[in-house]
Amino acid sequence: MTLRLTNTLGAKVEEFTPIEPGHVRMYSCGPTVYGPAHVGNFRAFLLGDLARRYLEWSGFRVTWVMNITDVDDRIIRDLQAGGVALDELTAPHIARFMTDMDDLRVGPPTHLTRATEHIPEMASLIATLLEKDHAYRTDDGSIFFRISSWPAYGMLAKLDPQGSRVGDRVAADDYGKENVRDFALWKGPKPGEPTWPSEIGEGRPGWHIECSAMSMKCLGQSFDIHTGGVDLIFPHHENEIAQSEAATGKPFVNVWLHNAHLVLSGVKMARRVGNISRPAEVYEDGYSPAMLRYALIATHYRAPMEWGDETMGHARAAVERLSTAVTALESYEQEKDDDPRLDEALEVARDEFRAAMDDDLNVSGALGALFELVRDLNRRVDSRTLSTADARRAAAAVRDFDRVLAVLDEPQQLPEGAQALLDERAAARTGRDFAASDRLRDELAAMGVTVEDTRDGQRWRAGGRPADD
Ligand SMILES: [Zn+2]
């Protein structure tokens, strides 16, 4: 079985083979930093992360690039309203984004590239398009892509050749365009707007050009996978293909992956609609980042995901079921022979997990295989048919699936010296020396280790706040 992906370009499921054997090069459209990203935005970023993690799990090396759009019309609008410098305006939003990404265990991408740090690369790409006559200048110093020079335009979005859909909205300053469909590569200088000097003159980049310039700089002129939300297919990704391929004469991207929207009562979550939830608000309601991550990856990326009252409740139950099972396996002790049938169960689960993920990243199928295994392992723990070594092997298998899912916390570590105290306490209890046992429990609590006595012996939990004396 090999990985099969639904390629928007050609609208079919294809077997995935990277251009360079063993190495996958992937680009994901990132955030525009004029406010905090909402959970719908993170669904898109998590598609890139999930693909990267699964490709790595499957043995590929992955170079993953994401951009940060830190100059565009909306940012400039806020800039003019706020009377602050561009960097000052975007810095807190970028910091917020990095924290959210970290909390949700996204990436980090191999390269996280900012538009304002790649103006020369964009200008040089535009210069090539001018040379090849795929672009033209207007009186105000702007530069547009000439769509009539590129017959393949519309290949991704499947536009009719007459081009009944119009790309950019026609702003007052765009009237110099030869054709209403042509899109801005570069915008001439205007009072009150940030501009950069460049080989093509003074101005600022249009939005689409940044993704072509930065992806090709980091990944080469042709690369394997490009991801983004379905709303980016047209015009953004269509324009990326046109300007990249017109400049290089080579195929830009082999596989285009697009995730469906997050919807709230049937309406797409979007800032302009005002129906958004932000990660911080989800955490305020008592859910962990791992639970939000689970909620956002558990629905297949191509299916619209309903963001409802039950979404986070289901995610909480699932993450807790997984982590309880792993904790039970990692603290399980039983002296007995290994169970010869355990490895077979682990192998079957692994095959099913892989088959589901290979089928166009079918996470729900993969989760089905995982939870089936967890049910089986819980039964084995309850009936104490596993040896200590079996339990550790089973825990490692579940943690291996979690390299893709990334919803479990790190295994609990005992602080130094705690194991000796636990052993001493176990001996004290066997000898019915309860005074010593209680004293040792207090000593462990002071180290942040909570001990509980069960019929199978003591169980510990680490990572709590060390008790005050
Ligand atoms: Zn983009």
Boltz pocket constraint, residues with backbone or C-beta under 6 A from the ligand:
constraints:
  - pocket:
      binder: B
      contacts: [[A, 28], [A, 29], [A, 30], [A, 208], [A, 211], [A, 236]]
      max_distance: 6.0
